[in-house]
Amino acid sequence: MNQNPVFTIKKFDFDSTLISEFNNIHYIKDLWPIVYILSDGNVNEAYVGETTDAYARMNSHLKNNIKNKLVTVHLISSEKFNKSATLDIESNLIKYISGDGQYKLINGNIGLANHNYYQKREIYWDIFKSIWDNLRSVGIAKHPIDFINNSDLFKYSPYKTLTSEQKSGLLVIMKNLLDNQYKSIIIEGGAGTGKTILAIFLFKLLNTSNEDFNFEEFGSDEFEFMELVFELKKKYPNPKMALVVPMSSFRTTLKKVFKNIKGLNSNMVIGPAEIVKDTFDIVIVDESHRLRRRVNLGAYFRAFDIVCEKLNLNRYTCNELDWIMKQSESAIYFYDENQSIKPSDVKKEDFDKLKRNSLTKIEFLKSQFRSKGGNDYVSYIDNLLKCKLNSSDIIFNSKEYELILFDSIEDIRNEIKSRDIENGLSRLVAGYSWPWMTNKKDSKQDYDIEIENTRLKWNSTNIDWVNSENSRNEVGCIHTTQGYDLNYTGIIFGNEITFDKATNQIKIIKENYYDVNGKQSIVEPEELKDFILNIYKTIMLRGIKGTYVYVCDNNLRDYFSQFIPKFKTEKQTLILQESEVIPYVNSIPLYDLKVAAGNFSNLQTVNDCQWIAVPKTYKPSNDLFACKIVGESMNKIIPNGSICMFRKYSGGSRDGKIVLVEHTNIQDLDFGSGYTVKEYRSKKNIESEQWNHHSIILRPLSYNIEYNDIELMDDDLENLKVIGIFECVLY
């Protein structure tokens, strides 16, 4: 059992003895809202629910042929719970347990909704984070929340809350799958409009058994979904489905996602050529703008011709779109003509022809979900690249999104590395303006790109490069990033793209473009320009929090500088003058701790400290403070000399978090007396014959293996005080 001043988690065996054990729990007897997790003993399957009547709900689950195979239930209760809060916590648990990957959930993916209620953000999100930390300590969860937020399993989970727009699209798809009027459904939407999420949601929905849907938890709007699902299951009792993903890198990622979802498996995700192996009831095509035709296919020509031969199609006139149509009873295409990037892609004209067919239904997704800059940012980038902005337009400025132009390749490189330390998933990406030399067997060159005496290397793998170990030190291209989310994208505009000041138009220099299959067979310069602009627009819409830009061509840099804020090259610690300071309104205190391994001093009072401005993405508050961290013991996260922001510790779980701690009167520790920053880890009680030992580990996160864990036990813990929880590196 885990107890917390705010909530309690109790563990029970999930069997016939469970109901009698409830008699001593007042939350259950008083019909108070609770959340629960059912799990098996093999760390394999789990179910998450919430209820005000635990007696009835558990009895129902024990009679269920799937859920009664689970062996353990964890009940989560709190005096602060209300119906809205438990629905929200249930929804978050479903999403994060699914993204954690330790359990496959047997929940259906209908019924998740955004629950807006009093103090949702102020109180209940912190309660959920504490609940999650406790679940990690008892083995129900494995990874911390920030790790899960960056994982593909979480980003592409079918347990996402659909927007009203996505629900509308889903209803259109389901209704048209039923009435046989349409053979093809095209869902049009730009980058970041949630096409992949909708595709996976639909896949999970149609591959979940009816028994796994709990009707008691659905609202009236979800009943419409359920009626459609049941009708579809009558039509397709065991639907033979495939998710076709044209790009091999993204296909590999989605295979991993499907492998970890109950009811789905990696074999359901296929490449276009695999469609020849069978016919399907329903085929969903993600990124369908990347389906190919018989142009510039390189080594793929032979495989393409073999499929055409097997399907009795003319290899010179057909394309992969024709393959899908022939092998499926119904096909759903998620499409964006502005993400077509090569002449081998199926022509827009072929999709236009399909749209005009009376057997085709079209639906649109317009809302931007990836970029925090929203639709305004998307429109701004589109107008920037199409040269529709002029000097009267306001330079891009957003409180929610960073768009910054850099004059130095080293500056953008360093800033992307800093964002990766703080947020993860921050990568450098470039246009194909340099040949790929390092992939040649006889190459003696260990770099591909040279700018301002800085040497960089193209991606060393084409498969899931974004998540690969070396990606932080390499440069990706469109082929390794299309379809992926990043937190920050650093984009290098190469020498193949310039700006003609006489015509006020962007121009392409074909000889500086090194994607051979991307330009061969193109006769019209405007066609190549369209492809290259689509490439840059696509990668400029990868970043969730920000996009950093470096431009090789001077003319294009001058054009961009009119509309994109410039990076301020001077390092800004932004110490405010006394007359400028409005405490906790425009600034937070900067304490002179001089913390890190071996260097400590006493914490100063607020009156003695300096005051520092924080980036606009953070809101100053009186529970935040900053200090400078000196040393290399945390250099995986905090570079030596960084100014970091901390949140004052006021209770709750610390396990797995980076903390600033104070230790006094401890003479036998190797790090002296004062303050230090380390990752905090609790160790489980170690049973001995005489007493229970409790210990914690202060763990360095350093590339230098000479730094060791610091273990504190028993009386040593009385002299340890957690001062703050690490938020981010500021400067």
C-alpha positions in Angstrom: 0.0 0.0 0.0 1.2 3.5 -0.9 -0.1 6.4 1.2 0.2 10.1 0.5 -1.3 13.0 2.3 -3.5 13.6 -0.8 -4.3 10.1 -2.1 -4.0 6.4 -1.2 -3.2 3.5 -3.4 -4.2 0.1 -2.1 -3.5 -3.3 -3.7 -5.8 -6.3 -3.6 -6.0 -9.7 -5.1 -8.5 -9.6 -8.0 -10.6 -12.7 -7.1 -13.8 -13.7 -5.3 -12.4 -12.5 -1.9 -12.2 -8.9 -3.1 -15.7 -7.8 -2.3 -15.5 -8.7 1.4 -12.3 -6.7 1.7 -14.1 -3.6 0.6 -16.1 -3.4 3.8 -13.4 -1.6 5.7 -12.8 1.1 3.0 -15.1 4.1 3.5 -14.5 5.5 0.0 -16.1 2.4 -1.4 -18.9 2.1 1.2 -19.8 5.8 0.7 -19.8 5.5 -3.1 -17.0 8.0 -3.5 -15.4 8.3 -6.9 -12.3 6.2 -7.3 -9.9 5.1 -10.0 -8.6 1.6 -10.4 -6.0 -0.5 -12.3 -6.5 -4.2 -13.0 -3.3 -6.1 -14.0 -2.1 -9.6 -14.6 0.9 -11.3 -13.0 3.1 -11.4 -16.1 3.5 -7.6 -16.6 1.6 -8.0 -19.8 -2.1 -6.8 -19.8 -4.0 -4.2 -17.7 -7.3 -2.4 -17.6 -7.9 1.1 -16.2 -11.3 2.3 -15.0 -13.1 4.7 -12.7 -16.4 4.3 -10.8 -18.5 5.5 -7.8 -19.7 1.9 -7.2 -16.7 -0.3 -6.8 -18.9 -3.2 -5.6 -20.9 -3.4 -8.8 -18.0 -2.6 -11.1 -15.7 -5.3 -9.7 -18.5 -7.9 -9.7 -19.0 -7.0 -13.4 -15.3 -7.3 -14.2 -15.1 -10.7 -12.4 -17.8 -12.1 -14.6 -16.1 -10.7 -17.8 -14.3 -13.5 -19.7 -11.3 -11.3 -20.5 -10.9 -9.1 -17.4 -11.4 -12.0 -14.9 -8.0 -13.4 -16.1 -6.3 -10.4 -14.4 -5.0 -11.0 -10.9 -4.4 -7.7 -9.1 -6.3 -4.5 -8.6 -4.9 -1.2 -7.4 -7.5 1.2 -6.0 -6.6 4.9 -6.0 -8.7 7.1 -3.7 -8.6 10.6 -2.4 -10.8 13.1 -0.5 -10.1 15.5 -3.3 -11.6 13.3 -5.9 -14.8 14.2 -7.7 -16.4 12.6 -10.8 -14.7 15.0 -13.2 -11.3 14.5 -11.5 -11.5 10.7 -11.6 -12.6 10.7 -15.3 -9.6 12.9 -16.0 -7.1 10.8 -14.0 -8.5 7.7 -15.6 -8.0 9.2 -19.1 -4.4 10.2 -18.2 -3.7 6.8 -16.8 -4.9 5.1 -19.9 -2.8 7.4 -22.1 0.4 7.2 -20.0 0.2 3.4 -19.2 -0.2 2.8 -22.9 2.7 5.1 -23.7 4.8 3.6 -21.0 4.8 0.3 -22.9 5.0 -2.1 -19.8 1.4 -3.2 -20.2 -0.9 -3.7 -23.2 -4.2 -2.2 -22.3 -7.4 -4.1 -22.9 -9.4 -0.9 -22.7 -11.3 0.1 -25.8 -10.3 3.5 -27.2 -13.8 5.1 -27.2 -14.8 7.2 -24.2 -11.7 9.3 -23.7 -12.6 13.0 -23.6 -11.1 16.2 -22.5 -12.5 16.9 -19.0 -12.3 20.6 -18.1 -13.2 21.3 -14.5 -12.3 23.5 -11.6 -8.6 23.4 -10.6 -7.7 20.9 -13.2 -4.3 22.4 -13.9 -3.7 24.1 -10.5 -4.2 20.9 -8.4 -5.1 17.8 -10.2 -2.3 17.6 -12.7 0.2 17.6 -9.8 -1.9 14.9 -8.1 -1.7 12.8 -11.2 2.1 13.2 -11.4 2.4 12.1 -7.8 0.1 9.1 -8.5 2.3 8.2 -11.5 5.5 8.4 -9.4 3.9 6.0 -6.8 2.8 3.6 -9.6 6.4 3.6 -10.8 7.6 2.6 -7.3 5.2 -0.4 -7.1 6.1 -1.6 -10.6 2.8 -0.7 -12.4 4.6 2.0 -14.4 8.2 2.1 -15.6 9.1 5.4 -17.2 8.8 9.1 -16.0 6.2 11.3 -17.6 8.6 13.5 -19.5 10.2 10.4 -21.1 6.8 9.1 -22.2 5.8 12.5 -23.6 8.7 12.2 -26.1 8.1 8.5 -27.0 6.5 7.4 -30.3 4.4 4.9 -28.4 2.7 7.8 -26.6 2.6 10.2 -29.6 1.0 7.6 -31.8 -1.1 5.9 -29.2 -4.7 5.1 -30.1 -5.7 6.2 -26.6 -5.7 9.8 -27.6 -8.6 12.2 -27.1 -10.0 13.1 -30.5 -11.0 16.6 -31.3 -14.5 17.4 -32.6 -13.0 17.8 -36.0 -11.3 14.4 -35.8 -14.5 12.8 -34.5 -16.4 14.3 -37.5 -13.8 12.7 -39.8 -14.1 9.4 -38.1 -17.9 9.4 -38.3 -17.7 10.1 -42.0 -15.3 7.2 -42.5 -17.4 4.8 -40.5 -20.7 5.7 -42.1 -19.2 5.4 -45.6 -17.6 2.1 -44.8 -21.1 0.9 -44.0 -23.3 2.1 -46.8 -21.2 0.7 -49.7 -21.7 4.0 -51.6 -18.0 4.8 -51.5 -15.0 2.7 -52.2 -12.5 5.4 -51.5 -12.3 8.0 -48.7 -9.8 10.8 -48.8 -8.9 12.6 -45.6 -7.0 15.8 -46.5 -5.0 17.6 -44.0 -1.6 19.5 -43.7 1.3 18.5 -41.6 0.4 18.3 -37.9 -3.3 18.0 -38.3 -3.4 14.6 -36.6 -3.9 12.3 -39.7 -1.7 9.5 -38.3 -3.4 9.5 -34.9 -6.8 9.2 -36.6 -5.6 6.3 -38.7 -4.3 4.4 -35.7 -7.4 5.2 -33.7 -9.6 3.8 -36.4 -7.4 0.7 -36.6 -7.6 0.0 -32.9 -11.4 0.7 -32.9 -12.2 -1.9 -35.5 -9.8 -4.5 -34.0 -11.2 -4.3 -30.4 -13.7 -6.9 -29.3 -17.2 -5.8 -28.3 -16.6 -7.3 -24.9 -13.8 -4.8 -24.2 -16.1 -1.8 -24.5 -17.6 -0.7 -21.2 -20.9 1.0 -22.0 -21.4 2.4 -18.5 -18.5 4.8 -19.1 -19.7 6.3 -22.4 -21.4 9.6 -23.0 -24.3 10.0 -25.4 -22.0 11.1 -28.2 -19.9 7.9 -27.9 -23.1 5.7 -28.3 -23.3 6.9 -31.9 -19.7 5.6 -32.4 -20.6 2.3 -30.7 -23.7 1.8 -32.9 -21.5 2.3 -35.9 -18.8 0.0 -34.6 -21.3 -2.8 -34.0 -22.7 -2.3 -37.5 -19.2 -2.4 -39.0 -18.5 -5.6 -37.0 -21.6 -7.2 -38.5 -20.2 -6.3 -41.9 -16.6 -7.2 -41.0 -16.8 -9.8 -38.2 -13.0 -10.2 -38.4 -11.8 -7.4 -40.6 -8.8 -8.0 -42.7 -7.0 -4.7 -42.5 -3.7 -3.2 -43.4 -2.0 0.2 -42.7 0.1 1.1 -45.7 3.0 3.4 -44.9 5.2 4.3 -48.0 8.3 5.6 -46.1 10.4 2.8 -44.7 11.7 4.8 -41.7 8.2 5.8 -40.5 6.8 2.4 -41.3 9.4 0.8 -38.9 8.3 3.2 -36.1 4.6 2.4 -36.5 5.4 -1.3 -36.5 6.9 -0.8 -33.1 3.8 1.1 -32.0 1.4 -1.6 -33.3 3.4 -4.3 -31.5 2.7 -2.7 -28.2 -1.1 -2.3 -28.6 -3.5 -5.0 -27.5 -5.4 -6.4 -30.6 -2.9 -5.0 -33.1 0.4 -6.4 -34.3 3.4 -5.2 -36.4 2.4 -7.3 -39.4 -0.6 -5.1 -39.9 1.7 -2.2 -41.0 3.0 -2.9 -44.5 4.8 -1.2 -47.4 2.9 -0.7 -50.7 4.5 -3.6 -52.4 3.3 -6.0 -49.7 -0.3 -5.3 -50.7 0.1 -7.9 -53.5 0.2 -10.7 -50.9 -3.5 -10.6 -50.1 -6.8 -8.7 -50.6 -8.2 -6.7 -47.7 -11.5 -5.5 -46.4 -10.1 -2.1 -45.4 -6.8 -0.6 -46.3 -5.7 2.7 -44.6 -2.9 4.6 -46.3 -1.0 7.1 -44.2 1.1 9.7 -45.9 -0.5 8.6 -49.2 1.1 11.6 -51.0 4.3 9.5 -50.8 2.9 6.5 -52.8 5.1 6.1 -55.9 4.8 5.8 -59.7 7.3 4.3 -62.1 9.8 7.3 -62.2 13.2 7.6 -60.6 12.8 4.4 -58.6 16.5 3.3 -58.7 16.9 -0.2 -57.3 13.1 -0.4 -56.7 12.3 -0.6 -60.4 12.4 -4.4 -60.5 10.2 -4.9 -57.4 7.7 -2.4 -58.8 7.4 -4.3 -62.1 7.0 -7.6 -60.3 4.0 -6.3 -58.4 2.4 -4.8 -61.6 2.9 -8.2 -63.3 1.2 -10.1 -60.4 -1.7 -7.7 -60.4 -2.0 -7.7 -64.2 -1.4 -4.0 -64.4 0.5 -2.1 -67.1 3.8 -1.2 -65.3 4.2 2.0 -67.5 0.9 3.5 -66.7 -0.1 2.2 -63.2 1.2 3.4 -59.8 0.9 2.3 -56.2 -2.4 4.0 -55.8 -3.8 1.6 -58.4 -2.4 -1.3 -56.4 -4.3 -0.2 -53.3 -7.5 0.3 -55.2 -7.3 -3.2 -56.7 -6.5 -5.1 -53.5 -9.0 -3.4 -51.1 -12.8 -3.5 -50.8 -12.5 0.0 -49.1 -9.5 2.3 -48.9 -8.9 5.3 -46.7 -6.2 7.8 -47.8 -4.7 10.4 -45.5 -3.3 12.9 -48.0 -1.5 16.3 -48.3 -0.5 17.4 -51.7 1.9 19.9 -50.2 4.0 17.1 -48.7 4.8 15.5 -52.1 8.6 15.9 -52.4 9.9 13.8 -55.4 8.9 13.2 -59.0 8.5 9.5 -58.1 5.5 10.4 -55.9 2.0 9.8 -57.4 1.0 12.9 -59.3 -1.5 15.3 -57.8 -3.5 14.8 -61.0 -4.1 11.1 -60.2 -5.5 12.0 -56.8 -7.6 14.7 -58.4 -9.0 12.1 -60.7 -9.8 9.8 -57.7 -11.5 12.7 -56.0 -13.8 13.3 -59.0 -14.9 9.7 -58.9 -18.5 9.2 -57.7 -17.3 6.4 -55.5 -15.0 8.7 -53.5 -15.8 10.7 -50.4 -13.6 13.6 -49.2 -13.2 15.0 -45.7 -10.9 17.8 -44.5 -8.8 18.3 -41.3 -7.7 21.9 -40.7 -6.7 22.3 -37.1 -3.0 22.3 -36.2 -2.2 19.9 -33.4 1.6 19.5 -33.6 2.9 23.1 -33.7 2.2 25.3 -30.7 2.3 28.1 -33.1 -1.0 26.8 -34.5 -2.6 27.6 -37.8 -1.1 31.1 -37.7 2.4 29.7 -37.8 1.5 27.3 -40.6 0.1 30.1 -42.7 3.1 32.3 -42.0 5.5 29.7 -43.2 3.4 29.0 -46.3 3.4 32.8 -47.2 7.1 33.1 -46.4 8.1 30.4 -48.8 5.7 31.6 -51.5 7.0 35.1 -51.1 3.6 36.5 -50.2 4.9 38.5 -47.3 6.0 42.1 -47.7 7.8 44.8 -45.6 4.5 45.9 -44.1 3.9 42.5 -42.5 4.8 42.1 -38.9 7.8 40.0 -38.1 6.7 36.6 -36.6 6.2 36.8 -32.9 4.5 34.2 -30.7 4.4 33.6 -27.0 3.8 29.9 -27.7 6.4 29.2 -30.4 10.0 30.1 -31.2 10.9 30.9 -34.8 14.5 32.2 -34.8 17.0 33.0 -37.6 20.7 32.3 -37.0 23.7 33.9 -38.7 26.2 31.3 -37.2 26.1 27.5 -37.9 27.8 26.9 -34.5 25.1 29.0 -32.7 22.2 27.0 -34.2 24.0 23.8 -33.5 24.7 24.7 -29.9 21.1 25.9 -29.3 19.6 22.7 -30.7 21.9 20.7 -28.4 20.7 22.8 -25.5 17.0 22.3 -26.4 17.7 18.6 -26.7 19.2 18.5 -23.2 16.1 20.4 -21.8 13.3 18.9 -23.9 14.6 15.9 -25.9 13.8 15.3 -29.5 15.6 18.4 -30.9 17.5 17.7 -34.2 19.3 19.4 -37.0 17.8 18.8 -40.4 19.0 20.1 -43.8 18.0 20.4 -47.5 19.8 18.0 -49.8 22.4 20.5 -50.8 25.5 18.3 -50.0 26.4 14.8 -51.4 26.3 11.9 -49.0 30.0 10.9 -48.9 30.2 9.0 -45.6 27.9 6.2 -46.9 30.4 5.2 -49.6 32.5 2.2 -48.8 35.7 3.7 -50.2 35.2 7.1 -48.7 38.0 8.4 -46.5 35.9 11.4 -45.5 34.3 11.4 -42.1 31.9 14.3 -42.9 29.4 15.4 -45.5 28.6 19.0 -44.9 31.0 21.8 -44.3 29.8 25.3 -43.4 32.0 28.1 -41.9 34.7 25.5 -41.1 32.1 23.4 -39.2 31.9 19.8 -40.4 28.7 17.8 -40.1 27.6 14.3 -41.0 24.4 13.1 -42.6 22.2 10.6 -40.8 24.1 7.3 -40.3 20.8 5.4 -40.5 17.6 5.7 -42.6 15.6 3.7 -40.1 14.0 5.6 -37.2 16.9 8.1 -37.3 15.1 10.6 -35.1 15.3 8.2 -32.1 18.7 6.7 -32.9 21.7 7.2 -30.6 23.8 9.2 -33.0 21.1 11.5 -34.2 22.0 14.3 -31.8 25.4 14.7 -33.5 24.2 14.3 -37.1 22.0 16.1 -39.7 18.8 14.5 -40.9 17.1 14.9 -44.2 13.4 15.0 -45.3 13.5 11.2 -45.8 14.4 10.5 -42.2 12.0 13.1 -40.6 8.8 13.2 -42.6 6.0 11.9 -40.5 7.9 12.5 -37.2 7.3 15.0 -34.4 10.2 16.9 -32.9 10.2 19.4 -30.0 12.7 21.7 -31.8 13.9 21.6 -35.4 17.1 23.3 -36.5 16.9 23.7 -40.3 19.8 24.4 -42.6 18.7 26.0 -45.9 21.4 24.8 -48.4 23.0 26.3 -51.4 20.3 24.9 -53.8 17.8 27.6 -52.7 18.3 31.4 -53.1 16.3 34.6 -53.4 16.1 36.7 -56.5 15.9 40.3 -55.3 14.9 41.6 -58.8 11.8 39.4 -59.0 11.2 39.1 -55.2 11.0 35.3 -55.7 12.7 32.3 -54.3 14.8 30.4 -57.0 16.3 27.0 -57.2 19.9 26.2 -58.3 19.5 22.7 -59.7 23.2 21.8 -59.8 23.4 22.4 -56.0 20.6 19.8 -55.3 22.1 16.4 -54.7 19.1 14.2 -54.4 19.5 12.5 -57.8 16.2 10.7 -57.7 14.6 14.0 -56.5 15.5 15.9 -59.7 16.2 13.4 -62.5 13.5 13.5 -65.2 12.3 17.0 -64.2 12.3 19.3 -67.1 10.4 22.3 -65.8 12.3 24.4 -63.2 9.0 25.3 -61.4 8.3 21.6 -60.8 11.6 21.2 -59.0 11.0 24.4 -57.1 7.6 23.1 -55.9 9.2 19.9 -54.6 12.0 21.7 -52.8 9.7 24.2 -51.2 7.4 21.3 -50.1 10.5 19.7 -48.5 11.4 22.9 -46.5 7.8 23.5 -45.5 7.4 19.9 -44.4 10.5 20.0 -42.1 9.6 23.5 -40.9 6.3 22.0 -39.5 8.1 19.2 -37.6 8.8 21.3 -34.4 6.3 21.3 -31.6 7.9 24.1 -29.6 10.1 25.9 -32.1 12.0 26.1 -35.4 15.5 27.5 -35.7 16.7 28.5 -39.2 20.2 28.9 -40.7 20.5 30.0 -44.3 23.6 29.4 -46.4 22.7 31.8 -49.2 23.1 35.5 -48.4 20.2 36.7 -50.5 17.8 34.3 -49.0 19.1 35.1 -45.5 18.5 38.8 -46.1 14.9 38.0 -47.2 14.2 35.8 -44.2 15.7 38.4 -41.8 12.8 40.7 -42.7 10.2 38.3 -41.2 12.0 36.0 -38.8 13.4 37.3 -35.4 17.2 37.0 -35.3 19.1 35.1 -32.6 20.9 37.4 -30.3 24.5 36.3 -30.4 25.5 37.8 -27.1 24.9 35.4 -24.2 22.0 36.8 -22.2 22.0 36.0 -18.5 19.6 38.9 -18.3 20.4 40.1 -14.8 18.0 42.9 -14.2 18.9 46.3 -12.7 17.3 47.0 -9.3 15.0 49.6 -10.9 13.7 47.0 -13.5 12.9 44.3 -11.0 9.3 43.4 -10.3 9.7 40.3 -8.2 8.0 37.2 -9.6 6.2 39.3 -12.3 9.1 39.9 -14.7 11.9 38.0 -12.8 12.9 35.3 -10.4 15.7 35.3 -7.8 19.2 34.1 -8.8 20.9 32.6 -5.8 24.7 32.4 -5.7 25.0 28.8 -4.6 27.9 27.8 -6.8 26.5 24.3 -6.5 27.8 21.0 -8.0 30.3 18.4 -7.0 32.7 19.8 -4.5 31.8 23.5 -4.6 29.2 24.9 -2.1 28.3 28.0 -0.2 25.4 29.2 2.0 22.0 30.0 0.4 21.6 33.8 0.3 18.4 35.6 1.3 16.1 37.0 -1.3 17.3 40.6 -0.3 20.9 39.7 -1.1 20.3 37.9 -4.4 20.2 39.1 -8.0 17.1 38.9 -10.1 17.0 37.3 -13.5 14.5 37.5 -16.4 13.2 34.1 -17.7 12.3 33.2 -21.3 8.9 34.2 -22.5 7.8 30.5 -22.6 7.9 30.5 -18.7 5.7 32.5 -16.4 7.5 33.8 -13.3 6.0 32.7 -9.9 7.1 32.8 -6.3 7.9 29.1 -6.2 10.6 29.5 -8.9 14.3 30.4 -8.4 17.5 30.1 -10.3 21.1 29.3 -9.6 24.3 28.6 -11.4 25.5 24.9 -11.6 29.3 24.4 -11.7 30.9 21.1 -12.4 30.6 18.0 -14.7 28.7 15.6 -12.5 25.4 16.3 -14.3 26.7 17.2 -17.8 24.3 14.8 -19.6 21.5 17.2 -18.6 23.2 20.4 -17.2 26.3 21.7 -19.0 29.0 23.1 -16.6 28.3 26.7 -15.8 24.6 26.7 -16.7 22.0 28.8 -15.0 19.1 26.6 -14.1 15.6 27.1 -12.9 14.2 25.1 -10.0 10.8 24.9 -8.4 10.7 25.1 -4.6 10.0 21.6 -3.2 6.8 21.5 -1.2 6.2 17.8 -0.8 5.3 14.9 -3.0 7.3 12.3 -4.8 10.9 13.1 -5.7 11.9 9.7 -7.1 13.4 9.9 -10.5 13.6 13.7 -10.5 16.7 16.0 -10.6 16.8 17.8 -7.3 18.8 20.5 -5.5 19.5 19.2 -2.0 21.1 20.7 1.1 23.0 18.4 3.5 24.4 19.4 6.9 26.5 17.8 9.7 27.4 14.9 7.5 31.2 14.4 8.0 31.7 11.1 6.2 30.3 11.9 2.8 32.8 12.4 -0.1 31.1 15.6 -1.4 31.5 17.8 1.6 28.9 20.1 3.2 26.5 22.4 1.4 24.4 21.9 -1.7 24.4 19.6 -4.7 22.3 18.8 -7.7 21.7 15.1 -8.5 19.0 12.7 -9.7 17.0 11.5 -6.6 16.4 7.7 -6.4 14.6 5.9 -3.5 15.7 2.4 -2.7 13.2 -0.2 -1.5 13.4 -1.1 2.2 16.0 -3.8 2.8 14.7 -6.2 5.4 17.2 -7.2 8.2 16.7 -9.2 11.4 16.7 -6.1 13.5 15.2 -3.2 11.6 14.3 -1.9 8.2 16.9 0.1 6.4 15.7 2.9 4.1 18.1 4.6 1.8 18.2 7.0 -1.1 20.6 7.4 -4.0 21.9 10.8 -5.3 22.9 9.8 -8.8 25.2 11.8 -11.1 24.2 12.0 -14.8 27.6 12.4 -16.3 29.5 11.3 -19.3 32.5 10.9 -17.0 32.2 7.5 -15.4 34.4 8.5 -12.5 31.4 10.1 -10.8 29.7 7.6 -8.4 26.3 7.3 -6.8 26.0 8.8 -3.3 24.0 6.6 -1.0 22.4 8.0 2.2 21.0 5.7 4.9 19.2 6.0 8.2 20.5 9.0 10.3 22.2 10.6 7.3 18.8 11.2 5.8 17.8 13.4 8.8 20.4 15.9 7.6 19.2 15.9 4.0 16.8 18.5 2.7 15.4 18.8 -0.8 15.4 22.5 -1.7 14.1 22.4 -5.3 13.0 20.3 -8.3 14.9 21.0 -11.5 12.8 22.6 -14.2 15.1 23.5 -17.0 18.4 25.0 -18.1 17.8 28.7 -18.7 21.2 29.9 -20.0 
